[in-house]
Amino acid sequence: MSYRTADSLPLVTLDDVRGAQKMLAGVARMTAMEGSRHLSRLVGAPVHFKCENLQRTGSFKLRGAYVRIAGLSPEERAAGVVAASAGNHAQGVALASSLLGVRSTVFMPKGAPLPKVAATRHYGAEVRAHGTVVDETLAAAQEYAAETGAVFIHPFDHPDIIAGQGTVGLEILEQCPEVRTIVVGIGGGGLAAGIAVAVKALRPDVRIVGVQAAGAAAYPPSLAAGRPLSIEKPATMADGIKVGRPGDVPFAIIGDLVDEVRTVSENDLSSALLLCLERAKLVVEPAGASPVAALLSEPEAFEGPVVALLSGGNVDPLLMQRILRHGMAAGGRYLAVTLRLTDRPGALATLLGVLSVVDANVLDVSHVRTDPRLGLTEVEVELHLETKGPEHCAEVNSALRKAGYTIID
């Protein structure tokens, strides 16, 4: 089975994916398949996690990068390789290059998470900071390739990359032969395209569902138009799928083989990340949690058994802290309220007494006394509370209003 672009160039076949699997033996791990009781209850059928967050370098990206670089000629290897990435592809290229004895240079956006920058250097790449978004970084890497002769290793828009990522699909069929639906996050599309080639060739009955962050969803309009379209300023916490334009090669495959592309909100993503951490004890980055977000947002839409692909686990600790707080707020586990009080002794103690009655745990209190909006005897108090769910949040707000406090939106 082979898929072609509009100009009839061959793309990727099942044999290509099988060849990539042989090439990756001893390099990429066959990552674990873990069941999720919580999601299985919601979906009404078995749900399994394919844990590529536990892959070497913390994501699936090593697979495609290694296959691409291993396929270079001796002359191309001698010239070195260059890549651009905010993190996961950077680490995959750096490690693959080191394993193959190839010099690598990686361009990363200014402000890329420090742990990802440090890991990329640790794997042996020379790291250069350029631009503030990945598109600027990609342009710089391509310019470097033109100037130096280094081979540009695209993160998703190349048949070898797609074949390497497709090995995940072969593993899913081996580990969960009864699978009916595979849910996978989509950025540029290399991973979803590779899985689709492998799975649809062997099991055309399996439904493949792609997931994009709503703020960076280039695939739905592109598929509707029949050609890759760009979106301006993609915005999402999920930097691993924050891509403004589908790749030409994966787009041709996804248009033929992926059954549906869904979008998820930022609240969905943070709730999914929190679920992975609390229920499955798995550290997953927002992009990797996007399939879980889709399952949480509409569990009845998926026929089981379902495999949700956790594509990566490289998340900056500071971002993790913010996302967890966001996820707790979305789940009614964290509540921030702002009130105005009369600035007199005992006013705060009275307020805290009201919160104590409804069993809301106060995490933080801050006061504002100098805002021009405030009266001479007023103080604005912002409270951060630990709560027990949406019903408890409603109970807290109701108790505050009954006690005469005005909640400021």
KOLDO-401536 format. One record per residue (C-alpha): residue in one letter; x, y, z. Coordinates in steps of 0.02 Angstrom, whole numbers, padded with zeros to 5 digits, always signed. Each point is the difference from the previous one (the first is absolute). Example, Ala and Ser with C-alpha at 12.3 -4.5 7.8 and 13.67 -1.06 7.14 Angstrom:
BEGIN
A+00615-00225+00390S+00069+00172-00033
//
This chain:
BEGIN
M+00000+00000+00000S+00075+00167-00054Y-00059+00180+00013R+00046+00141-00118T+00001+00189-00003A-00088+00100-00134D+00155-00011-00110S-00004-00191+00017L+00161-00017+00099P-00005-00158+00107L-00013+00034+00185V+00001-00138+00130T-00045-00184-00007L-00026-00136+00128D+00166-00076-00057D+00084+00167+00040V-00070-00006+00177R+00053-00181+00022G+00174+00045-00062A+00007+00141+00125Q-00049-00119+00139K+00148-00113-00041M+00115+00151-00005L-00060+00058+00172A+00030-00169+00084G+00110+00033+00151V-00020+00189-00022A-00181+00042+00042R-00090-00090+00139M-00165-00090-00020T-00088+00110+00126A-00128-00064+00124M-00188-00015-00026E-00093+00045+00161G-00185-00016+00035S-00103+00145+00070R-00143-00055+00111H-00066+00177+00017L-00011+00033-00187S-00065-00176-00031R-00147+00038+00114L-00035+00163-00091V+00013-00075-00174G-00089-00161+00047A+00137-00105-00079P+00185-00037+00034V+00116+00149-00021H+00189-00023-00007F+00143+00125+00001K+00143-00027-00123C+00139+00079+00102E+00120+00085-00121N+00031+00125+00141L+00112-00140+00067Q+00098-00014-00164R+00184+00049-00005T+00012+00191-00002G-00177+00004+00071S-00098-00008-00164F-00029-00095-00162K+00110+00121-00098L+00156-00109+00013R-00081-00127-00116G-00019+00111-00151A+00161+00097+00028Y+00104-00158+00009V-00076-00075-00158R+00026+00162-00096I+00181+00023+00052A+00043-00184-00019G-00059+00011-00180L+00123+00138-00047S+00146-00037-00116P+00179+00003+00070E+00026+00170-00084E-00158+00070+00079R+00049-00066+00171A+00170+00081-00016A-00085+00169-00029G-00098-00016+00162V-00183+00031+00033V-00102+00149+00060A-00173+00007+00077A-00120+00125+00078S-00112-00040+00147A-00072+00063+00163G+00056-00160+00085N-00051-00178-00043H+00062-00007-00180A+00158+00089+00057Q+00037-00137+00126G-00043-00138-00123V+00118+00071-00132A+00138+00029+00128L-00004-00178+00067A-00022-00082-00171S+00147+00099-00067S+00110-00048+00147L-00045-00184-00020L+00044+00007-00185G+00157+00105+00020V-00070+00151-00093R+00030+00182+00049S-00163+00090+00042T-00051+00182+00019V-00171+00040+00071F-00087+00169-00008M-00122+00030+00143P-00113+00150+00031K+00055+00129+00127G-00092-00039+00159A-00007-00188-00033P-00017-00094+00166L+00171-00013+00082P-00015-00187+00038K-00028-00035-00186V+00147+00109-00051A+00113-00084+00128A-00056-00175-00053T+00033+00039-00184R+00177+00056+00042H+00023-00153+00111Y-00043-00114-00147G+00142+00079-00099A-00073+00139-00108E+00062+00177-00020V-00148+00108+00049R-00033+00171-00076A-00140+00114+00060H-00094+00092-00137G-00172+00077-00017T-00147-00003+00117V-00113-00123-00094V+00041-00164-00085D-00032+00068-00175E+00142+00127+00024T+00111-00136+00070L-00037-00114-00148A+00047+00139-00122A+00166+00027+00090A+00040-00186-00004Q-00039-00011-00186E+00110+00152-00034Y+00140-00084+00098A-00022-00158-00104A+00013+00100-00162E+00157+00089+00060T+00093-00150+00072G-00062-00151-00097A-00068-00080+00158V-00153-00109-00030F-00160+00076+00069I-00099-00126+00103H-00180+00055-00008P-00105-00042+00155F-00144-00077-00099D+00000+00035-00187H+00106-00143-00068P-00042-00182-00044D+00141-00070+00108I-00061+00097+00151I-00176-00064-00028A+00059-00180-00023G+00094+00009+00165Q-00149+00070+00094G-00110-00134-00080T+00089-00134+00101V-00107+00058+00147G-00151-00064-00097L+00078-00172-00025E+00033-00011+00187I-00179+00050+00041L-00069-00142-00109E+00120-00123+00081Q-00036+00055+00178C-00188+00026-00019P-00059-00106-00148E-00183+00028+00047V+00014+00191-00018R-00146+00087-00086T+00051+00183+00016I+00171+00085+00009V+00004+00181+00060V+00156+00101-00040G+00050+00183+00014I+00039+00095-00160G+00119+00145-00025G+00081-00006-00171G-00069-00175-00023G+00150-00116-00011L-00051-00113+00143A-00183-00017-00050A+00048-00029-00181G+00125-00137+00043I-00121-00089+00115A-00136+00012-00132V+00109-00079-00134A+00047-00147+00112V-00169-00030+00081K-00114+00025-00149A+00106-00118-00107L-00019-00139+00128R-00165+00044+00085P-00108+00114-00109D-00142-00022+00125V+00094+00096+00136R-00060+00179+00018I+00138+00131+00014V-00045+00164+00083G+00119+00148-00002V-00005+00136+00133Q+00055+00181-00012A-00002+00142+00125A-00142+00119-00048G+00120+00148-00003A+00119-00087-00121A-00117-00103-00108A+00061+00016-00179Y-00061-00171-00057P-00190+00021+00004P-00002+00151-00118S+00137-00077-00107L-00094-00163-00020A-00159+00096-00043A+00096+00099-00133G+00091-00153-00068R+00172+00080+00021P+00114+00053+00144L-00047+00171+00067S+00094+00107+00125I-00076+00076+00156E+00073+00159+00072K+00071+00000+00176P-00046-00173+00063A-00027+00011+00187T-00002-00145+00122M+00092-00065+00154A+00034-00159-00101D+00161+00054-00085G+00028-00174-00072I-00151+00021-00115K+00010+00189-00021V+00025-00002-00189G-00074+00131-00115R-00004-00102-00162P-00017-00187-00038G+00146-00084-00086D-00029-00039-00184V+00050-00182+00017P-00099-00043+00158F-00149+00102-00061A-00018-00111-00154I-00002-00155+00109I-00112+00069+00138G-00127+00059-00127D-00016-00178-00066L+00019-00104+00157V-00043+00093+00161D-00185-00017+00036E-00026+00159+00101V+00094+00149+00072R-00070+00073+00161T+00048+00154+00099V+00017+00022+00188S+00003+00154+00111E+00137+00058+00117N-00110-00052+00146D-00015-00173-00076L+00189-00012-00017S+00038+00053+00178S-00133-00118+00069A+00074-00142-00102L+00176+00034+00061L-00062+00002+00180L-00091-00166-00027C+00157-00082-00071L+00100+00058+00149E-00126-00042+00136R-00085-00156-00067A+00135-00081-00109K+00154+00069+00090L+00069+00052-00169V+00087+00165-00038V-00068+00056-00168E+00023+00165-00091P-00155+00092-00065A+00022-00060-00179G+00018-00179+00062A-00159+00018+00102S-00105+00061-00147P-00075-00173-00037V-00052-00014+00183A-00077+00174-00014A-00105-00059-00147L-00059-00152+00097L-00046+00106+00151S-00094+00129-00103E-00113-00126-00089P+00028-00178+00063E-00154-00071-00085A+00071+00042-00172F+00133-00137+00004E-00025-00185-00036G+00108-00111+00108P+00121-00073+00029V+00087+00168-00016V+00187+00036-00003A+00045+00180+00046L+00177+00043-00050L+00097+00098+00131S+00127+00070-00122G+00118+00089+00120G+00043+00041+00178N+00122+00145-00015V-00084+00138+00098D+00086+00147+00083P-00028-00008+00190L-00056+00182+00006L-00125-00030-00139M-00056-00158+00088Q-00036+00101+00157R-00108+00123-00097I-00090-00135-00097L-00039-00100+00156R-00076+00153+00082H-00098+00032-00160G-00058-00180-00002M-00050+00005+00182A-00102+00157-00032A-00084-00080-00151G-00045-00149+00108G-00066+00104+00144R+00148-00045+00110Y+00071+00176+00008L-00096+00163+00019A+00061+00179-00005V-00120+00133+00066T+00021+00188+00022L-00102+00095+00130R-00008+00174+00075L+00001+00020+00187T-00008+00142+00124D+00180+00028+00054R-00019-00027+00186P+00073-00121+00129G-00082-00170-00004A-00075+00017-00175L+00115-00130-00075A-00026-00119+00147T-00188+00012-00026L+00020-00041-00184L+00111-00149+00037G-00130-00060+00124V-00130-00007-00138L+00119-00102-00107S+00038-00116+00144V-00184-00043+00021V-00011-00059-00182D+00167-00094+00016A+00095+00100-00132N+00188-00008+00027V+00086+00169-00021L+00162-00014-00099D+00043+00183-00019V-00065+00173+00049S+00051+00166-00078H-00057+00177+00042V-00013+00156-00108R-00026+00165+00093T+00064+00131-00123D-00107-00028-00155P-00092+00162-00052R-00159-00102-00021L-00005-00033+00187G-00084+00110+00128L+00097+00077+00142T-00047-00140+00121E-00002-00144-00124V+00123-00139-00035E-00004-00124-00143V+00041-00179+00049E+00043-00138-00123L-00015-00177+00068H+00066-00160-00078L-00096-00149+00066E+00014-00188-00012T-00173-00070-00036K-00079-00170-00028G-00086+00017-00168P-00124+00111-00094E-00139-00026+00128H+00116+00051+00142C+00053+00155-00097A-00182+00049-00019E-00027-00030+00186V+00147+00113+00044N-00061+00141-00111S-00176-00016+00070A+00063+00006+00180L+00101+00158-00036R-00149+00088-00079K-00116-00052+00143A+00127+00074+00122G-00016+00167-00092Y+00158-00003-00104T+00004+00060-00180I+00105-00109-00115I+00092+00104-00130D+00009-00079-00174
//
